[in-house]
Amino acid sequence: MRKLAAENGIDISQIEGTGLGGRVSKKDIEDYIANPPAAAAQAAPTPAASAQQEPQAARPAAASQVVSGGPARTPARPAAPTSLAGDELVPLSQMRRAIATNMVQAWSAPHAHAVMEIDMTALMKYRDKVRVDFQAREGFDLSPAAFICKAAVEALRTVPLVNSSFTDQGVIAHKEINLGYAVALGDDGLVVPVIRDADGKSLAGLMRSIRDVVDRAKARKLTFDDFYGGTFTVNNTGPLGTIISSPIVPPGQAAIISSEAIVKRLIVTDDDAIAIRQRMNLVIGFDHRVIDGATAAKFLQTMRNWLQEVGPTVPVY
């Protein structure tokens, strides 16, 4: 195949492959030879003709523009994956294609991350006290996710710059607080339905909304309207067992939080004693065009302070 290309003076990298993973086949080369692109079909100028044309072309160019000192650049083509025996091409599902498009768009923003450790011991004890009555009243459990979403709302009120969007004309500061809540659907993908007016909901109200979007997402019953209007996203990866991650900021938002697994750890207390505490890492991913490190740290501190002070003074309803 390479010999055929060499004999005909063809650069294989310029051929669009139709094989597995974009691999160039012998038939692709034969088709290229039989039907060369228009640019390739044009005869190259002879050295003599080039020499005659150069003085006339060079003089005005030197006076009017900067001329590159090297060859013209051609767009780089992604490297074709190695084709191995037994490989199977799995077509992209609509969801996977949408995820790919959104993630490429999201990653065009300059990302930065920060992490802060949270002591969840008091919160988990308070949750144990109220969860039985909550279960009896609502019919489902009171998850730590509701507390994390509530803490995010309080932090967005305190640090409103995080609840914004970047545009070339300026930063849009959102008055509404609408939380995107990431829901994993196994190998099928990930969706981020929106909990609107999250700042107007109690812990119980947030838990109902979380339960609603998770149940409908897993049942594939979300509508287009469920994905509209998010201003900040909560990614609760703790149930998956991760202890630290680097979340990608969704397009149109300035930041995202990942709440990691709550685990028991031995720590040294302020009075130099050894204690077993329940700890959680809280990670913020942010668009550095909008938010700097100090603002991100302030946001994490606000969430940390609220979560570590949860107790009987924090109403469920």
Phi, psi and omega per residue, in radians:
M1 nan -0.821 3.105
R2 -1.159 -0.594 3.116
K3 -1.116 -0.733 3.121
L4 -1.069 -0.730 3.134
A5 -1.147 -0.737 -3.115
A6 -1.137 -0.710 -3.132
E7 -1.102 -0.467 -3.113
N8 -1.829 0.164 3.077
G9 1.121 0.690 -3.062
I10 -1.900 2.339 3.025
D11 -1.543 1.969 -3.055
I12 -1.039 -0.543 -3.097
S13 -1.129 -0.280 3.141
Q14 -1.571 -0.016 -3.102
I15 -1.765 2.305 3.060
E16 -1.351 2.000 -3.122
G17 -1.369 2.517 3.105
T18 -1.915 0.030 3.132
G19 -1.404 -3.050 -3.120
L20 -1.014 2.203 3.107
G21 1.173 0.377 3.136
G22 1.458 0.259 -3.128
R23 -1.198 2.437 -3.139
V24 -1.457 2.199 -3.137
S25 -1.780 2.989 3.112
K26 -1.085 -0.675 3.141
K27 -1.126 -0.623 3.101
D28 -1.056 -0.712 3.140
I29 -1.176 -0.761 3.130
E30 -1.087 -0.701 3.106
D31 -1.147 -0.624 3.135
Y32 -1.156 -0.691 3.124
I33 -1.166 -0.725 -3.101
A34 -1.248 -0.580 -3.106
N35 -2.328 1.307 -3.111
P36 -1.189 2.609 3.073
P37 -1.045 2.763 -3.084
A38 -1.032 -0.708 -3.118
A39 -1.122 -0.661 -3.111
A40 -1.312 -0.482 -3.065
A41 -1.316 -0.392 -3.129
Q42 -1.243 2.383 -3.122
A43 -1.216 2.390 3.101
A44 -1.255 2.551 3.130
P45 -1.175 2.590 3.120
T46 -1.273 2.716 3.117
P47 -0.956 -0.670 -3.121
A48 -1.121 -0.769 -3.126
A49 -1.126 -0.684 3.130
S50 -1.099 -0.720 -3.118
A51 -1.125 -0.649 -3.130
Q52 -1.220 -0.599 -3.069
Q53 -1.423 -0.424 -2.980
E54 -1.051 -0.817 -3.090
P55 -1.068 -0.715 -3.118
Q56 -1.176 -0.677 -3.088
A57 -1.337 -0.554 -3.016
A58 -1.309 -0.627 -3.025
R59 -1.101 -0.912 3.134
P60 -1.165 -0.577 -3.121
A61 -1.116 -0.724 -3.099
A62 -1.121 -0.533 -3.099
A63 -1.487 -0.344 -2.981
S64 -2.046 -0.248 -3.055
Q65 -2.736 2.839 3.061
V66 -1.510 2.214 -3.107
V67 -1.747 2.258 3.136
S68 -1.075 2.438 3.134
G69 -1.485 -0.038 -3.107
G70 -2.230 -3.120 3.138
P71 -1.199 2.708 3.117
A72 -1.096 2.427 -3.130
R73 -1.462 2.441 3.053
T74 -1.925 2.540 -3.130
P75 -0.995 2.359 3.136
A76 -1.277 2.392 3.088
R77 -1.677 2.441 3.102
P78 -1.076 2.458 -3.135
A79 -1.149 2.346 3.124
A80 -1.254 2.386 3.125
P81 -1.148 2.669 3.103
T82 -1.119 2.287 3.126
S83 -1.645 2.122 -3.097
L84 -2.084 2.746 3.134
A85 -1.054 2.347 3.109
G86 1.534 -0.027 3.117
D87 -1.086 2.574 3.108
E88 -2.313 2.288 3.105
L89 -1.477 2.057 3.127
V90 -1.732 1.977 -3.115
P91 -1.044 2.567 3.106
L92 -1.258 2.296 3.025
S93 -1.304 2.894 3.116
Q94 -1.050 -0.704 3.141
M95 -1.163 -0.767 -3.112
R96 -1.149 -0.655 3.112
R97 -1.149 -0.701 3.122
A98 -1.146 -0.692 3.105
I99 -1.095 -0.773 -3.135
A100 -1.052 -0.788 -3.132
T101 -1.106 -0.802 -3.107
N102 -1.150 -0.670 -3.104
M103 -1.232 -0.645 3.071
V104 -1.119 -0.740 3.110
Q105 -1.129 -0.746 -3.117
A106 -1.115 -0.705 -3.054
W107 -1.275 -0.114 3.064
S108 -1.226 -0.304 3.075
A109 -1.458 2.512 3.097
P110 -1.242 1.967 -3.068
H111 -1.602 2.586 2.932
A112 -2.502 2.770 -3.092
H113 -2.370 2.666 3.031
A114 -2.522 2.658 -3.100
V115 -2.344 2.523 3.105
M116 -2.441 2.437 -3.125
E117 -1.574 2.381 -3.083
I118 -2.036 2.370 3.023
D119 -1.540 1.924 -3.062
M120 -1.737 0.175 -3.018
T121 -1.048 -0.925 -3.114
A122 -1.103 -0.699 3.133
L123 -1.079 -0.779 -3.104
M124 -1.174 -0.590 3.082
K125 -1.183 -0.742 3.102
Y126 -1.118 -0.721 3.108
R127 -1.040 -0.727 3.133
D128 -1.077 -0.548 -3.128
K129 -1.285 -0.579 -3.018
V130 -1.814 -0.205 -2.994
R131 -1.252 -0.521 -3.139
V132 -1.144 -0.849 3.110
D133 -1.114 -0.655 3.122
F134 -1.113 -0.768 3.127
Q135 -1.049 -0.756 -3.131
A136 -1.145 -0.612 -3.075
R137 -1.440 -0.680 -3.014
E138 -1.768 -0.435 -3.121
G139 1.558 0.088 3.066
F140 -2.623 2.934 -2.999
D141 -1.384 2.748 3.037
L142 -1.639 1.819 -3.056
S143 -1.454 2.643 3.000
P144 -0.988 -0.383 -3.140
A145 -1.030 -0.597 3.137
A146 -1.135 -0.710 3.104
F147 -1.146 -0.688 -3.127
I148 -1.152 -0.741 3.094
C149 -1.117 -0.702 3.110
K150 -1.111 -0.724 3.103
A151 -1.110 -0.670 3.105
A152 -1.100 -0.727 3.112
V153 -1.070 -0.800 -3.139
E154 -1.106 -0.666 3.124
A155 -1.209 -0.631 3.109
L156 -1.162 -0.563 3.052
R157 -1.180 -0.685 -3.083
T158 -1.364 -0.623 -3.116
V159 -2.135 1.296 -2.991
P160 -1.134 -0.340 3.131
L161 -1.053 -0.490 -3.140
V162 -1.202 -0.411 3.138
N163 -1.655 1.109 -3.048
S164 -2.576 3.130 3.138
S165 -2.407 2.525 3.099
F166 -1.576 2.391 2.948
T167 -2.390 2.855 3.114
D168 -1.137 -0.394 -3.136
Q169 -1.514 -0.329 -3.119
G170 2.713 -3.128 3.140
V171 -1.633 2.219 3.120
I172 -1.583 2.060 3.097
A173 -1.577 2.071 -3.093
H174 -1.528 2.341 3.055
K175 -1.449 -0.665 3.108
E176 -1.305 2.560 3.033
I177 -1.987 1.780 -3.118
N178 -2.061 1.991 -3.039
L179 -1.567 2.126 2.897
G180 -1.318 2.413 -3.135
Y181 -2.189 1.931 -3.058
A182 -1.239 2.322 3.130
V183 -2.188 2.068 3.118
A184 -1.422 2.378 3.134
L185 -2.046 0.734 3.140
G186 1.158 -2.497 -3.141
D187 -1.254 -0.227 -3.116
D188 -1.217 -0.496 3.128
G189 2.481 -2.676 -3.027
L190 -2.540 2.421 3.058
V191 -2.226 2.717 -3.116
V192 -2.290 1.382 3.044
P193 -1.201 2.834 -3.009
V194 -1.952 2.329 3.010
I195 -1.693 1.815 -3.066
R196 -1.373 2.662 3.111
D197 0.868 0.810 -3.103
A198 -1.105 -0.476 -3.122
D199 -1.264 -0.188 3.103
G200 -1.726 0.129 -3.064
K201 -1.894 2.516 3.021
S202 -1.371 3.107 3.046
L203 -0.985 -0.772 3.132
A204 -1.109 -0.728 3.128
G205 -1.113 -0.708 3.087
L206 -1.137 -0.697 -3.140
M207 -1.142 -0.672 3.092
R208 -1.097 -0.762 -3.123
S209 -1.141 -0.719 3.098
I210 -1.071 -0.825 -3.136
R211 -1.061 -0.691 -3.121
D212 -1.123 -0.871 -3.070
V213 -1.231 -0.594 3.116
V214 -1.165 -0.800 -3.127
D215 -1.103 -0.762 -3.117
R216 -1.253 -0.564 3.090
A217 -1.137 -0.774 -3.117
K218 -1.227 -0.458 3.090
A219 -1.545 0.038 -3.114
R220 1.001 0.752 -3.112
K221 -2.053 0.258 3.067
L222 -1.275 2.599 3.099
T223 -1.914 2.958 3.128
F224 -0.993 -0.644 -3.101
D225 -1.111 -0.448 -3.126
D226 -1.214 -0.275 -3.087
F227 -1.825 0.098 -3.021
Y228 -1.679 2.423 2.897
G229 1.591 0.181 -3.140
G230 -1.163 2.401 3.126
T231 -2.001 -0.225 -3.131
F232 -2.846 2.594 -3.059
T233 -2.155 2.437 3.027
V234 -1.908 2.177 3.133
N235 -2.014 1.729 -3.061
N236 -1.560 1.513 -3.095
T237 -1.541 -0.067 -3.108
G238 -0.921 -0.811 3.128
P239 -1.044 -0.330 3.111
L240 -1.469 -0.168 3.070
G241 1.615 0.038 -3.130
T242 -1.303 2.615 3.118
I243 -1.932 -0.253 3.029
I244 -2.814 2.481 -3.137
S245 -2.586 3.051 3.132
S246 -2.249 1.469 -3.055
P247 -1.164 2.607 3.119
I248 -1.682 2.279 -3.106
V249 -1.208 2.202 3.112
P250 -1.096 2.567 3.092
P251 -0.969 2.392 3.106
G252 1.541 -0.017 3.101
Q253 -2.108 2.949 -3.109
A254 -1.849 -0.277 -3.074
A255 -2.842 2.882 3.108
I256 -2.586 2.557 3.111
I257 -1.990 2.419 2.944
S258 -2.023 2.141 3.063
S259 -1.735 2.100 -3.010
E260 -1.596 -3.073 -3.077
A261 -1.116 2.465 3.052
I262 -1.569 2.042 -3.043
V263 -2.255 2.648 3.089
K264 -1.442 2.314 -3.129
R265 -2.403 2.633 2.991
L266 -1.452 2.207 3.134
I267 -2.319 2.833 3.035
V268 -1.689 2.116 -3.110
T269 -1.361 3.066 -3.127
D270 -1.081 -0.484 3.122
D271 -1.677 0.369 3.051
D272 1.167 0.416 3.033
A273 -1.631 2.816 3.076
I274 -1.742 2.270 -3.095
A275 -2.455 2.715 3.034
I276 -1.684 2.104 -3.114
R277 -2.244 2.702 3.073
Q278 -1.649 2.034 -3.021
R279 -2.071 2.667 3.132
M280 -2.494 2.371 3.018
N281 -1.516 2.350 3.097
L282 -2.042 2.108 -3.059
V283 -1.984 2.311 3.021
I284 -1.968 2.275 2.958
G285 -1.847 2.328 -3.057
F286 -2.466 2.675 3.082
D287 -1.397 1.962 -3.037
H288 -1.240 -0.168 3.034
R289 -1.244 -0.426 -3.074
V290 -1.875 -0.757 -2.973
I291 -2.083 2.392 3.038
D292 -1.789 3.029 -3.065
G293 -1.041 -0.682 -3.120
A294 -1.116 -0.709 3.112
T295 -1.161 -0.732 3.109
A296 -1.082 -0.723 3.126
A297 -1.141 -0.695 3.102
K298 -1.090 -0.701 3.119
F299 -1.097 -0.814 3.116
L300 -1.077 -0.726 3.139
Q301 -1.081 -0.697 3.130
T302 -1.128 -0.774 3.078
M303 -1.104 -0.760 3.141
R304 -1.037 -0.833 -3.101
N305 -1.070 -0.734 -3.132
W306 -1.149 -0.805 -3.102
L307 -1.118 -0.648 -3.087
Q308 -1.381 -0.207 3.129
E309 -1.816 0.108 3.141
V310 -1.128 2.324 3.124
G311 -2.971 -2.808 -3.090
P312 -1.005 -0.357 3.122
T313 -1.346 -0.188 3.127
V314 -1.676 1.933 -3.084
P315 -1.291 2.544 3.070
V316 -1.419 -0.646 -3.134
Y317 -1.946 nan nan
